């Protein structure tokens, strides 16, 4: 982990307090000059870092940049240690599911998470395109059959849809509806699409891996969507008005999907 990543991780873990350059240098065994350079690099990358004389540095609450330290800051210590090396974040991919499937074929571990800030060839069910501009959350999770209580397609589909719904309800105070299978709607407009794919061994028919792709219009600018989609798509928040960060929502969804017992699929 680079000095910049280590400092970001420290700032993310101490969002409610200021950290002096001296304390950060001591904690990370870095020079004060290295701390200053890394802070400037983070600012150039778009992070809003507050600085007050005699108090130190703190991440401003307005920050909403998807990052590994940001996601891990909402995990339990035991979980964050296990998945830190399993998170892959990109500014743009053609498809997170496509890349996740390539990783799965190469033997990537259960719980590997692929995230992109935009997609150029996002895909939905039946090869439908999924428009994926900046402002959304586009993530794919690799699941191993050995870690699942069932391989029933309907059960996995239900588990995923309910997991995303419950995460949004808990953090955003928004109650999406699932229809017709695993698309999520708010006020009659689609805010999330879910695509589940699997790799099956030809000779035995055994499932080798499962990839769950989730695309959420988080604070997307609907006016930038294709004209034919604008009447039917929505976003959880308007730009700049989110009550939760993308990192926290990603973390919550990830925990629910990989911890099967945390999701209550009992009909209400």
RODO-2510 file (C-alpha; in nm, 4 decimals, decimal comma):
residues 268
     n   res          X          Y          Z
     1     x     0,0000     0,0000     0,0000
     2     x     0,1407     0,3396    -0,1009
     3     x     0,1904     0,6268     0,1434
     4     x    -0,1061     0,8051    -0,0134
     5     x    -0,3302     0,5002     0,0367
     6     x    -0,2128     0,4540     0,3949
     7     x    -0,2881     0,8177     0,4770
     8     x    -0,6293     0,7965     0,3092
     9     x    -0,7030     0,4840     0,5114
    10     x    -0,6080     0,6697     0,8319
    11     x    -0,8254     0,9698     0,7424
    12     x    -1,1203     0,7468     0,6499
    13     x    -1,0890     0,5667     0,9831
    14     x    -1,0933     0,8951     1,1750
    15     x    -1,3632     1,0934     0,9953
    16     x    -1,4874     1,2640     1,3116
    17     x    -1,1575     1,4034     1,4313
    18     x    -0,8584     1,6029     1,3129
    19     x    -0,5209     1,4327     1,2880
    20     x    -0,2047     1,6373     1,3168
    21     x     0,0750     1,5854     1,0684
    22     x     0,2986     1,4824     1,3563
    23     x     0,0519     1,2199     1,4799
    24     x     0,0033     1,0833     1,1282
    25     x     0,3785     1,0674     1,0708
    26     x     0,4268     0,8779     1,3967
    27     x     0,1366     0,6410     1,3314
    28     x     0,2552     0,5542     0,9795
    29     x     0,6316     0,5813     1,0357
    30     x     0,6598     0,8484     0,7670
    31     x     0,8278     1,1871     0,7572
    32     x     0,6241     1,5067     0,7960
    33     x     0,7268     1,5947     0,4394
    34     x     0,5910     1,2622     0,3114
    35     x     0,2608     1,3337     0,4869
    36     x     0,2388     1,6800     0,3285
    37     x     0,3147     1,5448    -0,0213
    38     x     0,0562     1,2676     0,0129
    39     x    -0,2100     1,5129     0,1353
    40     x    -0,1472     1,7262    -0,1742
    41     x    -0,1696     1,4201    -0,3997
    42     x    -0,5037     1,3264    -0,2445
    43     x    -0,6332     1,6791    -0,2970
    44     x    -0,5283     1,6660    -0,6625
    45     x    -0,7199     1,3374    -0,6896
    46     x    -1,0352     1,5183    -0,5798
    47     x    -1,0432     1,4627    -0,2046
    48     x    -1,1579     1,7596     0,0036
    49     x    -0,9239     1,7561     0,3023
    50     x    -0,9756     2,0206     0,5677
    51     x    -0,6690     2,1642     0,7417
    52     x    -0,6739     2,3756     1,0583
    53     x    -0,3667     2,5132     1,2307
    54     x    -0,2835     2,3390     1,5579
    55     x    -0,5485     2,0736     1,4887
    56     x    -0,4433     1,8944     1,1721
    57     x    -0,6210     1,7301     0,8800
    58     x    -0,9647     1,5793     0,8347
    59     x    -1,1649     1,4462     0,5412
    60     x    -1,4511     1,6824     0,4698
    61     x    -1,7988     1,5311     0,4928
    62     x    -1,8591     1,6245     0,1281
    63     x    -1,6158     1,3587     0,0044
    64     x    -1,7786     1,0867    -0,2013
    65     x    -1,4995     0,9230    -0,3963
    66     x    -1,5174     0,5446    -0,4194
    67     x    -1,1982     0,3987    -0,2730
    68     x    -1,0712     0,0862    -0,1013
    69     x    -1,0008     0,2695     0,2286
    70     x    -1,3425     0,4350     0,2062
    71     x    -1,5213     0,1009     0,1703
    72     x    -1,3110    -0,0678     0,4374
    73     x    -1,3832     0,2113     0,6860
    74     x    -1,7416     0,0812     0,7077
    75     x    -1,6334    -0,2795     0,7608
    76     x    -1,5587    -0,4601     1,0834
    77     x    -1,1859    -0,4978     1,1380
    78     x    -1,2061    -0,8746     1,0868
    79     x    -1,3836    -0,8326     0,7523
    80     x    -1,1652    -0,5484     0,6273
    81     x    -0,8497    -0,7534     0,6802
    82     x    -0,9954    -1,0387     0,4758
    83     x    -1,1187    -0,8407     0,1762
    84     x    -0,8731    -0,5518     0,1400
    85     x    -0,6863    -0,7325    -0,1375
    86     x    -1,0074    -0,8510    -0,3045
    87     x    -1,1354    -0,5056    -0,4011
    88     x    -1,0621    -0,3791    -0,7524
    89     x    -1,1686    -0,0221    -0,8370
    90     x    -1,1498     0,1428    -1,1804
    91     x    -1,2469     0,4792    -1,3231
    92     x    -1,4035     0,3052    -1,6231
    93     x    -1,4580    -0,0499    -1,7489
    94     x    -1,6608    -0,1859    -2,0347
    95     x    -1,8442    -0,4088    -1,7850
    96     x    -1,7738    -0,5006    -1,4229
    97     x    -1,9436    -0,8369    -1,4768
    98     x    -1,7235    -0,9127    -1,7762
    99     x    -1,4081    -0,8343    -1,5808
   100     x    -1,5314    -1,0224    -1,2737
   101     x    -1,6018    -1,3296    -1,4877
   102     x    -1,2473    -1,3153    -1,6244
   103     x    -1,1164    -1,3015    -1,2685
   104     x    -1,3433    -1,5895    -1,1645
   105     x    -1,2197    -1,8056    -1,4525
   106     x    -0,8646    -1,7275    -1,3385
   107     x    -0,9465    -1,8533    -0,9901
   108     x    -1,0340    -1,5333    -0,8006
   109     x    -1,1498    -1,5950    -0,4449
   110     x    -1,5015    -1,5831    -0,3049
   111     x    -1,5936    -1,2263    -0,2212
   112     x    -1,3776    -1,0605    -0,4867
   113     x    -1,5345    -0,7219    -0,5609
   114     x    -1,5008    -0,5279    -0,8872
   115     x    -1,6178    -0,1652    -0,8994
   116     x    -1,6139     0,0900    -1,1775
   117     x    -1,7151     0,4545    -1,1601
   118     x    -1,8628     0,4224    -1,5095
   119     x    -1,9165     0,1517    -1,7713
   120     x    -1,8955     0,1787    -2,1479
   121     x    -2,0740    -0,1493    -2,2238
   122     x    -2,2904    -0,2153    -1,9197
   123     x    -2,5180    -0,5138    -1,9722
   124     x    -2,8541    -0,6159    -1,8316
   125     x    -3,0562    -0,9336    -1,8657
   126     x    -3,1035    -1,0794    -2,2147
   127     x    -2,8079    -0,8745    -2,3413
   128     x    -2,9943    -0,5472    -2,2948
   129     x    -2,7611    -0,2505    -2,2557
   130     x    -2,7355    -0,0776    -1,9183
   131     x    -2,6478     0,2908    -1,9439
   132     x    -2,3741     0,3515    -1,6862
   133     x    -2,2513     0,7128    -1,6591
   134     x    -2,0660     0,8809    -1,3741
   135     x    -2,2789     0,9189    -1,0628
   136     x    -2,3735     0,5535    -1,0365
   137     x    -2,2494     0,2535    -0,8432
   138     x    -2,1427    -0,0338    -1,0698
   139     x    -2,0190    -0,3368    -0,8804
   140     x    -1,9804    -0,7113    -0,9328
   141     x    -1,9185    -0,9722    -0,6636
   142     x    -1,7705    -1,3174    -0,7227
   143     x    -1,9321    -1,5918    -0,5149
   144     x    -1,8021    -1,9455    -0,4725
   145     x    -2,0589    -2,2288    -0,4538
   146     x    -1,8717    -2,3658    -0,1509
   147     x    -1,9693    -2,0550     0,0461
   148     x    -2,3396    -2,0538    -0,0402
   149     x    -2,6225    -2,2373     0,1396
   150     x    -2,7975    -2,3051    -0,1918
   151     x    -2,7414    -2,2923    -0,5660
   152     x    -3,1098    -2,2477    -0,6407
   153     x    -3,1330    -1,9681    -0,8988
   154     x    -3,4506    -1,8186    -0,7583
   155     x    -3,3108    -1,8179    -0,4044
   156     x    -2,9892    -1,6415    -0,5107
   157     x    -3,1854    -1,3892    -0,7171
   158     x    -3,4198    -1,3196    -0,4262
   159     x    -3,1330    -1,2931    -0,1784
   160     x    -2,9527    -1,0383    -0,3966
   161     x    -3,2551    -0,8199    -0,4645
   162     x    -3,3599    -0,8149    -0,0998
   163     x    -3,0017    -0,7463     0,0143
   164     x    -2,9799    -0,4365    -0,2052
   165     x    -3,3283    -0,3210    -0,1003
   166     x    -3,2509    -0,3593     0,2691
   167     x    -2,9200    -0,1728     0,2356
   168     x    -3,0930     0,1182     0,0603
   169     x    -3,3759     0,1216     0,3134
   170     x    -3,1381     0,1233     0,6101
   171     x    -2,9007     0,3908     0,4844
   172     x    -3,1102     0,6062     0,2530
   173     x    -3,4582     0,5878     0,4099
   174     x    -3,5879     0,4917     0,0647
   175     x    -3,7980     0,1786     0,0077
   176     x    -3,7439     0,0355    -0,3418
   177     x    -3,9776    -0,2239    -0,4923
   178     x    -3,8426    -0,5333    -0,6672
   179     x    -3,9957    -0,6139    -1,0073
   180     x    -4,0258    -0,8059    -1,2265
   181     x    -3,7346    -1,0241    -1,1163
   182     x    -3,4474    -0,8216    -0,9776
   183     x    -3,4828    -0,4653    -1,0979
   184     x    -3,5445    -0,2066    -0,8256
   185     x    -3,7925     0,0769    -0,8663
   186     x    -3,8643     0,3915    -0,6663
   187     x    -4,1832     0,5845    -0,7433
   188     x    -4,2299     0,3706    -1,0524
   189     x    -3,8866     0,4462    -1,1978
   190     x    -3,5952     0,2045    -1,2261
   191     x    -3,3036     0,2926    -0,9997
   192     x    -3,1140    -0,0373    -0,9996
   193     x    -3,0544    -0,3373    -1,2227
   194     x    -2,9117    -0,6712    -1,1087
   195     x    -2,7575    -0,9354    -1,3333
   196     x    -2,6504    -1,2772    -1,2038
   197     x    -2,4259    -1,4975    -1,4188
   198     x    -2,2477    -1,8263    -1,3574
   199     x    -1,9793    -2,0527    -1,4945
   200     x    -2,0768    -2,4187    -1,5366
   201     x    -1,8488    -2,7116    -1,6084
   202     x    -1,9710    -2,8683    -1,9320
   203     x    -1,9123    -3,2357    -1,8520
   204     x    -2,0491    -3,2413    -1,4978
   205     x    -2,2905    -2,9500    -1,5019
   206     x    -2,1395    -2,8267    -1,1744
   207     x    -2,1453    -2,4537    -1,0990
   208     x    -1,7889    -2,3234    -1,0748
   209     x    -1,8579    -1,9622    -0,9806
   210     x    -2,1331    -1,7010    -0,9653
   211     x    -2,0983    -1,3320    -1,0483
   212     x    -2,3577    -1,0854    -0,9250
   213     x    -2,3602    -0,7504    -1,1031
   214     x    -2,5361    -0,4507    -0,9485
   215     x    -2,5871    -0,1137    -1,1144
   216     x    -2,7412     0,1662    -0,9070
   217     x    -2,8312     0,5185    -1,0171
   218     x    -2,6986     0,6817    -0,7017
   219     x    -2,6847     1,0544    -0,7746
   220     x    -2,6982     1,0258    -1,1513
   221     x    -2,7946     1,3167    -1,3751
   222     x    -3,1017     1,1728    -1,5480
   223     x    -3,0978     1,4555    -1,8043
   224     x    -2,7756     1,3017    -1,9419
   225     x    -2,9466     0,9665    -2,0097
   226     x    -3,0736     0,8784    -2,3583
   227     x    -3,4033     1,0564    -2,4233
   228     x    -3,5995     0,7307    -2,4482
   229     x    -3,4803     0,6259    -2,1010
   230     x    -3,5408     0,9499    -1,9132
   231     x    -3,9136     0,8876    -1,8479
   232     x    -3,8528     0,5430    -1,6994
   233     x    -3,5319     0,5745    -1,4965
   234     x    -3,4711     0,7471    -1,1652
   235     x    -3,1917     0,8075    -0,9173
   236     x    -3,1735     0,7568    -0,5419
   237     x    -3,0552     1,1154    -0,4967
   238     x    -3,0142     1,4310    -0,6976
   239     x    -2,6541     1,5405    -0,7447
   240     x    -2,5000     1,6688    -0,4226
   241     x    -2,7962     1,5758    -0,2021
   242     x    -2,7080     1,2227    -0,0906
   243     x    -2,7424     1,1471     0,2805
   244     x    -2,4927     0,8612     0,2572
   245     x    -2,1701     0,8021     0,0660
   246     x    -2,1258     0,5542    -0,2164
   247     x    -1,8568     0,3826    -0,0080
   248     x    -2,0983     0,3152     0,2778
   249     x    -2,3715     0,1810     0,0502
   250     x    -2,1259    -0,0431    -0,1350
   251     x    -1,9945    -0,1773     0,1961
   252     x    -2,3446    -0,2463     0,3287
   253     x    -2,4566    -0,4247     0,0116
   254     x    -2,1372    -0,6296     0,0017
   255     x    -2,1760    -0,7430     0,3633
   256     x    -2,5378    -0,8469     0,3094
   257     x    -2,4654    -1,0450    -0,0066
   258     x    -2,1604    -1,2252     0,1312
   259     x    -2,3155    -1,2821     0,4749
   260     x    -2,6245    -1,4749     0,3744
   261     x    -2,7802    -1,4826     0,7223
   262     x    -2,7826    -1,1010     0,7405
   263     x    -3,0633    -1,0857     0,4837
   264     x    -3,4224    -1,1543     0,5801
   265     x    -3,6109    -1,2807     0,2752
   266     x    -3,9242    -1,3703     0,4720
   267     x    -4,2283    -1,2206     0,2945
   268     x    -4,3932    -0,9335     0,4817
***
